[in-house]
């Protein structure tokens, strides 16, 4: 920089315009190639985004050779630096007008005015706001609105400061007065260092005749700027009197287009319907008129506020009309509507069938969009050897939402995977520590639900802090489920949530059970204090349990401390403590740790500087702190040598050969930025005012103009569930309408122009339509999808069995099997085969983590567990009161009276069942029978208990069914095969009634003379079931045997069996079991054609059902 000594030095503003950014580059390179007079002065190039900075750095280096010491500030930053040079450094009052800081001052001042009549609308809105949340949110919105006023209504707020009303036109007084009063109060509190005041002073100083002593740059270039607020343009105009300034503007048209209007705008302005021939003179190009409002208003601002000289060299470049894309760009350049009404140059162009310069793809969701884009890009790379990955950009309104799909699709292309770099991601989406810290803050506000806590613990940086590993996660989930943890730190936390102050189902409750269960054995009805041990932790797992307890203790302590309200300074200390204690950082992530601490510190400092002394709950802390964390975006990724995926934001005018726009659905784009009701900008619009919708429409125009060869657009055009059509963005519809007006397909073409441009894709990427050339415009480069399509297209054949060969069985010479193993096998043969033979364990419903709420009722499995526990106590003559306390210690009963009532009902049912069983238990109980049978070379061992003079008695709290009765049948066969001659050979099984209010279920099995043969047959099937999966299903097989016995019709029996096997409207079929689904896949194991060869004979469903259940039914009797 050099020091300006007086105001007589007059520079000028030079404007260079072009429709192509690369056409502006040679002029910029020529200018910057002449170094400033001061060798230490940087080259100032003002840009509007990091992408342009990256592109200019690369291109200027390539053209000049060595491009050293550049500075690429954004426009606001640049002007603030220039103001600091002229007016002196910014004071604290300047920074306090930034929205995230101004919010604190608003929150401090607003309560002082609520009693005033002028603030009646706000007082009414804040009535009954006991928590203060509405007031805090209102302060945020007021701060954001005032920030907009500073930039877009500087004259109004400066007039407010002087006690004047400002130019507010006919706006309602009740919406203006309180804002004016509040603004003046803020200025009195903070000072007049806001941007509008400094800019006005800056401009006056630069235009004044007084000597100017300031270090200003010798030369400044503004490159690729699409729009600037009038306030900034005024500052640049004043600065151009002292600094050589070059403004490089991207202008879609070489003609002046500041006054063109779309048809809708013209009709709204005139307030009436006009004739079509009156429109085209002011409309120019329809797309430019419809999409270009931001750009044309910027052109009007420049013409009205700048005194400039324009480059005499024509930098505009006509792209030609070889393709539809280039023809549109050429028409916009010439401000020409080819089919304008009554236009002498009206024409209709013929599109070629191979013109894919513009294509639109309707898909079934983001993943399908990503897959379609991948295949289209691979095709472009195959066709154009000069196309490089860096020549492609993918833009989307939601980069955080689309990035995972794009990364997955692009990496799944095998040998043709595409390099992708993601830019503009939020810190939480990109960096582990930011995500973990955000989740921690959410947890500290919540109920500490088990699933949410486990999700936090799954973060590597949290696991590492407490010495846990990824391999520990399944074990921890199992412990938490078994111990009954659902939500809440302890009884005190539950009370704070308005729930009964009990420890049951809290983290304290579960951890006490786990720790005690490691130290002592669970003895059923014996409690240690009020705690029932949970035996889930093995000796070598003690260290992991200790670390889990350490984590839960730390989380619980922070959660307890987070319940109250604190000052911002105290919250800052608390958040830093939580960050250090809960989240680990190493040399690779320490910078993330530092960034979070910096954001916390800046947030706290802003509140203290504003004099905010109210206490805040954590919810408001997190809400306001999110602004400081979200403002940090992940850097890098843009123009990094790979395909760039970035946010669809304004000022992305960098040229790319291929531009892809994803997520262009009607509900997603243009985005709608809703103004608050008191925002005066929305009530009285002026030139240069910004709106999210207008910005999005203009950046779509920029994307259309920055694409050199191809423009691809995708959107969710069909519902993945019902295939209903969904509309694209309105800007896509406008583009399609324009293309249909301006282009027509050749007479020989079999499709319309819309059908050629708009491609509707199938639901699945492996649809045969991609590979059989039956659908125009559909193709795929995915080898795996091609294989899938081939299989769909081939004639259907019998699916390959899950097991195509017989596995080797156990050693024939010496085999020992337990009675329990036989029982477990016939419960689910497929499960035993998968686990014991294949080592395959599949997740079942009971393996899932329980719900995040305490029991509200006793479900089926827990009801059985409670009833069985009570029956056991009755059989052992134990105390029912002790049993009640023991069951409560399991955490499976509802809280309070509901749990007592439910338990009382189960206890009564258990007593009734037990008393009924006592009628069968007269006399002396036989001693336990030790089983040791040799059955055709197989040794069967086990124990038979509960044998009384009337027979063996099996008492169950559940309803009797196929599985339980089959288990009793196996025990009955063993009893008949090995019991002494004088022992009874009957077996009784009692259970709950089939229907509420009916009699108890009682099943009796009569003596079986051929028991050893039946046992040997079942053991042979069990051994066969270890070598291959046998089609035996307890419920379905029994149904078949029952119907066959009743009417002797095999076909009817099979039909009835299918009703049990398959799911019905209100019942879950036996086929839904995950092991049977996996083992038998799409086969029909009940079919007569399904038979497995296990040696000497074939094994099928019918024969197995008859072999097992026919003798079972012959000896089964229903007791009275």
Secondary structure, DSSP 4 states (H G I P E B T S, - for coil): -EEE--TT----EEEEEES-HHHHHHHHHHHHTS--SSTTS-EEEEBSSHHHHHHHHHHHHHHHS---SEE--BHHHHHHHHHHHHH-S--HHHHTTSHHHHHHHHHHHHHHHTTSGGGHHHHHHTTT--SSHHHHHHHHHHHHHHHHHHHH-HHHHHHHHTT---S-TT--HHHHHHHHHHHHHHHHHH-S-SHHHHHHHHHHHHHSSS---EEE-SEEEEEEE----HHHHHHHHHHTTTSEEEEEEE-S-SS--TT---HHHHHHHHTS---GGGTHHHH-SHHHHHH-HHHHHHHHHHHHH--EEE-SS-------SSSHHHHHHHHHHTT--TT-TT-TT---EEEPTT--SEEEEEESSHHHHHHHHHHHHHHHHHH-TT--GGGEEEEES-HHHHHHHHHHHHHTSGGG---EEE-S-BHHHH-HHHHHHHHHHHHHHS---HHHHHHHHTSHHHHHHTT--GGGHHHHHHHHHHHT--S-SSHHHHHHTTS----TTSHHHHHHHHHHHHHS---SS--BTTB-------GGGHHHHHHHHHHHHHHHHHHHHTTS-B-HHHHHHHHHHHHHHH----TTTHHHHHHHHHHHHHHHHHHHHTT--S-B-HHHHHHHHHHHHHT-BPP--TTSSSEEEEE--TT----EEEEEEE--BTTTSS---PPPTT-GGGTS--TT---HHHHHHHHHHHHHHHEEEEEEEEEE-B-TTT--B--B-HHHHHHHHHHHHHEEE-TT-SS-HHHHHEEEPPSSTT-GGGTSS-STT-----HHHHHHHHHHHSPP-PPPPS--SPPP-S-SS-EEEEHHHHHHHHH-HHHHIIIIIS------GGGSPPPSS--SS--HHHHHHHHHHHHHHHHTT--HHHHHHHHHTTT-SPSHHHHHHHHHHHHHHHHHHHHHHHTT--SPPPPPEEEEEEETTEEEEEEE--EETTEEEEEEEEEP-HHHHHHHHHHHHHHHHHS-TTS---EEEEEE-SSTTSPPEEEEE---TTHHHHHHHHHHHHHHTTTS-----HHHHHHHHHHHHHH--HHHHHHHHHHHHS--SSS--GGGSHHHHHHHTT--TTSTT-EEE-SSSEEEHHHHHHHHHHHHHHSEEE--
